[in-house]
Amino acid sequence: MVDFKIVLSDPKTGRAYNIDATGAAAGAFIGKRVGDEVEGGVLGLGGYTVEITGGSDKTGIPARKDLPGSARRRLLLSEGTGCHPPRKGERRRKSVRGGEINPDFVQINAVVKKYGEKPLNEYFEQAEAAE
């Protein structure tokens, strides 16, 4: 099966948490697109809803929301995800990936959209204490 590293950002506190998703938790993200919402219960965060904001594959190539599918492409870009030119108006050919999550992804970026009853730091303090 596939494994993902999920970087979950909490806009209330400004903190980011790392979650290793394997098995069913990782399977819940396959086929979703950047911008889709996923129930936090699959990650062990009951009552939470998270939105996928981006990701990258095994070579570090970022996913763009505006590209259909999940294939890697070389596009002529002037701004946006995967392109930050140093000079105004400069365009560069960059490799980017479509916005659909597939098994080639390694990291998925997400942000909390709906909070549950228990704060996030309680979920992750328990994990740190166990190590």
N, C-alpha and C positions, 0 to 999 in steps of 0.2 A: 504494500500500500504506500501511499504518498505521505510525506511529512512536510509541514509548513512551520515557519517561524512567524508568528503574528505579533506585530507591534501595535498595541492598543493604547491610544492616546485618550487621556481624560481632560476635556476642556475646562472643567471646573477647577482642577488643581494644577493643571499644566504638566502633569507627570505622564510618563509613558511606561507601559508594562510589557514585558516579553512573555509570550505564551508559546509553548511547543505544542502544536496540534498534530495528532496522529490518529489513525483509524477513522472512526465516525466523525470526529471533530474536523478532520481535514477533508473528509468526503462532503461535508456540508458546504464547503467553499467551492468545490469543483463545479464548473459550469456557471457560476455567478459572474457578474460583471462589476467593474469599478463603478461605484455609485449605488449598488444594491445593498439592501439591509439584510442582516442575518440575526437570528435569535441568539442571545448570549448563552442560553441554556446548553448549547452544544459545546461551549468552551468551559462550562462549569460556572457560569455567571448567571444564575437564575434571576429572571425579571429584567435583564438588560437587553438592549437592542444595539447592535453595532453596525456601522456603515463602512463598507470597503472604500478606501480612498486611493489606493494604489498598490503597487507591488513591483517585484523585480524577479527575474529568472536566475538560473544558476550561474550565468556569466555577468550578472549585474545590470542587464538591460531593463530599463523601466517600462511599465505598462502605461499606455495612454488611454484615457477614457473615450476619446473621440474616434478610435480605430475599431472597426468591427473584427470579430474573430479573436484568435489567440496567436496568430502567426507573427514571426519576427519580420520586420520590414526595414528597408533603408529609405528614409524620406528626407527631402530637402526642407529643413525647418528653420524658422527665424525666431521662434519663441515657444514657451510652453514646456510641458513635461519632457525631459530628456534633452533640452537645448537651452543653454544660457550663454549666448554669444557675448564677447567682451565689448564689441562695438555696435552702436545703434544701426539697424538695418542689415547687419551681416546675416547671411544664411549659410547653413552648413548641412551636409548630408550626415545624418545620424541614424543609428540603429535603434528602433523602438519596437515594442511588442503591443499587440492588440489588447483590449481591455477585458477579455474573458479569461477567467482563472482556469488554468489547466495544470496537469502534474509537473510541467517544467518549471513552475514557479517555486521559489525557495522562501521568499519573504512576502508577506501580505501586510499592508498598512491599513489600519482601521481606526475609527473614532467612535466614542460612545454617543449614541443619539438619544437613548431612553435609559434612565437609571432605574435600578432595582432598589429593594429595601435596604440591603446591606452595602456599605461603602466598598469601593474597589480595594482600598488599602488593606481591608480585613482579609480579603481573598488571598492577597499576595504576601501578607505578613506570615500567614500560616505556612506557605510554601517556603519562605526563607528560613523559618524556624526549623523546618524538617530537614534542611540541608546541613 
